[in-house]
Amino acid sequence: MKKNPIKSDLRETTAGKVTFLFLLFLYTGVMLYLFWMECYQVPGFQSDMPDYVNKVAGIAGNYEFPYPILFWTARLSAWLIGAKAAMAVTTALFNLAAVIITKYYMNREIRKNSHYETLSHKKQVMTDIVVTLLVFALFLPPITTKASTSSANFRAAFCR
């Protein structure tokens, strides 16, 4: 039986998988908390999420949003858990999917453009962990003086 070349080339070390899963769990929890606070308009968590919640709830706004798939997905669960919770959960799940997709493609590119298979096991582990850290670095909110509301909320909640 022939091996799938893409699958066999993307095998990751156990340490790499554990690191990724731990950080993914942590990141998703933090983002869900952030989106939840924004959707429920908790003082100190200001954003445009209430406008998104209104769109999911069917309340007409003054402008159109360019996220039809996000709103359609949130509406699927809104009847069960409410528009605010649905928007928070859907946004967190979309972020989760973005991280997983990015990790997949970064792994694929690293293995295609480097000599990963020829590295020692220790160097493969380090490569997997560095790639994971780089993926999550891409998804951190910017820490600048003129930061977006979400990054300001992130810093207010977790960087005290």
C-alpha positions as CSV (number, residue, x, y, z in Angstrom):
1,M,0.0,0.0,0.0
2,K,1.3,3.4,-1.0
3,K,1.9,6.0,1.6
4,N,0.2,9.4,1.2
5,P,3.3,11.6,0.6
6,I,1.6,14.7,2.1
7,K,0.5,13.0,5.3
8,S,3.8,11.2,5.9
9,D,5.8,14.4,5.3
10,L,3.7,16.4,7.8
11,R,4.2,14.1,10.8
12,E,5.1,16.1,13.8
13,T,7.0,15.1,16.9
14,T,5.0,14.4,20.1
15,A,6.5,17.4,21.8
16,G,5.4,19.6,18.9
17,K,1.9,18.2,19.0
18,V,1.6,18.6,22.8
19,T,2.9,22.2,22.6
20,F,0.5,23.1,19.8
21,L,-2.5,21.5,21.6
22,F,-1.7,23.2,24.9
23,L,-1.3,26.6,23.3
24,L,-4.3,26.1,21.1
25,F,-6.4,25.3,24.2
26,L,-5.1,28.3,26.0
27,Y,-5.5,30.7,23.0
28,T,-9.0,29.6,22.3
29,G,-10.0,30.0,26.0
30,V,-8.5,33.5,26.1
31,M,-10.2,34.5,22.9
32,L,-13.6,33.1,23.9
33,Y,-13.3,35.0,27.2
34,L,-12.4,38.2,25.3
35,F,-15.2,37.8,22.7
36,W,-17.7,36.9,25.4
37,M,-16.9,40.0,27.4
38,E,-17.2,42.2,24.3
39,C,-20.5,40.6,23.2
40,Y,-22.0,41.1,26.6
41,Q,-20.7,44.7,26.8
42,V,-18.9,44.2,30.1
43,P,-17.5,47.6,31.3
44,G,-13.9,47.9,30.1
45,F,-14.4,45.7,27.1
46,Q,-15.5,48.0,24.3
47,S,-15.7,46.8,20.7
48,D,-17.9,46.6,17.6
49,M,-19.2,43.1,18.7
50,P,-22.6,44.4,19.8
51,D,-23.2,45.5,16.2
52,Y,-22.4,42.0,15.1
53,V,-24.7,40.6,17.7
54,N,-27.5,42.8,16.4
55,K,-26.9,41.5,12.9
56,V,-27.1,37.9,14.2
57,A,-30.3,38.8,16.1
58,G,-31.8,40.3,12.9
59,I,-31.7,43.9,14.1
60,A,-31.0,46.1,11.1
61,G,-27.9,48.3,11.4
62,N,-26.6,51.3,9.5
63,Y,-24.1,49.4,7.4
64,E,-23.4,46.0,5.8
65,F,-20.7,43.7,7.2
66,P,-18.4,41.8,4.9
67,Y,-18.7,38.5,6.9
68,P,-21.7,36.6,5.6
69,I,-20.3,33.1,6.5
70,L,-19.6,34.3,10.1
71,F,-23.1,35.7,10.6
72,W,-24.7,32.6,8.9
73,T,-22.8,30.3,11.2
74,A,-23.7,32.4,14.3
75,R,-27.4,32.4,13.4
76,L,-27.3,28.6,13.3
77,S,-26.7,28.4,17.0
78,A,-28.3,31.7,18.1
79,W,-31.7,30.2,18.4
80,L,-30.3,27.7,20.9
81,I,-27.9,29.8,23.0
82,G,-28.8,33.4,22.1
83,A,-27.3,35.9,19.7
84,K,-24.6,37.2,22.1
85,A,-23.2,33.8,23.1
86,A,-23.5,32.5,19.5
87,M,-21.5,35.4,18.2
88,A,-18.8,35.0,20.9
89,V,-18.5,31.2,20.3
90,T,-18.6,31.5,16.5
91,T,-15.9,34.1,16.5
92,A,-13.7,32.0,18.8
93,L,-14.2,28.9,16.7
94,F,-13.3,30.8,13.5
95,N,-10.1,32.0,15.2
96,L,-9.4,28.4,16.2
97,A,-9.8,27.3,12.6
98,A,-7.5,30.0,11.4
99,V,-4.8,28.9,13.8
100,I,-5.1,25.3,12.8
101,I,-5.0,26.1,9.0
102,T,-2.0,28.4,9.5
103,K,-0.2,25.7,11.4
104,Y,-0.9,23.1,8.8
105,Y,0.5,25.3,6.0
106,M,3.5,26.4,8.0
107,N,4.4,22.8,8.7
108,R,3.9,22.0,5.0
109,E,6.2,24.8,3.9
110,I,8.9,24.0,6.5
111,R,9.0,20.4,5.4
112,K,8.9,21.2,1.7
113,N,11.6,23.9,1.8
114,S,14.0,22.5,4.4
115,H,15.8,19.3,5.2
116,Y,13.5,18.5,8.1
117,E,13.8,14.7,7.6
118,T,17.6,14.8,7.8
119,L,17.6,16.7,11.1
120,S,18.2,14.9,14.4
121,H,15.2,14.2,16.5
122,K,16.1,17.0,18.9
123,K,16.3,19.5,16.1
124,Q,13.0,18.3,14.7
125,V,11.4,18.8,18.1
126,M,12.9,22.3,18.3
127,T,11.7,23.1,14.8
128,D,8.2,21.9,15.6
129,I,8.0,24.0,18.7
130,V,9.4,27.1,17.0
131,V,6.9,26.8,14.2
132,T,4.1,26.5,16.7
133,L,5.3,29.6,18.6
134,L,5.5,31.5,15.3
135,V,2.0,30.5,14.4
136,F,0.7,31.9,17.7
137,A,2.8,35.0,17.4
138,L,0.9,35.8,14.2
139,F,-2.4,35.7,16.1
140,L,-1.5,37.8,19.1
141,P,-3.1,41.3,19.1
142,P,-0.7,44.1,18.4
143,I,0.8,45.8,21.5
144,T,1.1,49.4,20.3
145,T,0.1,52.8,21.6
146,K,-2.6,53.1,19.0
147,A,-3.9,49.5,19.4
148,S,-7.3,48.3,18.3
149,T,-10.1,47.9,20.9
150,S,-9.7,44.1,21.0
151,S,-6.0,44.3,21.7
152,A,-6.6,47.0,24.4
153,N,-9.2,44.7,25.9
154,F,-6.7,41.8,25.8
155,R,-4.1,43.8,27.6
156,A,-6.6,45.0,30.2
157,A,-7.7,41.5,31.0
158,F,-4.5,39.5,30.9
159,C,-1.5,41.9,31.1
160,R,-2.0,43.4,34.6
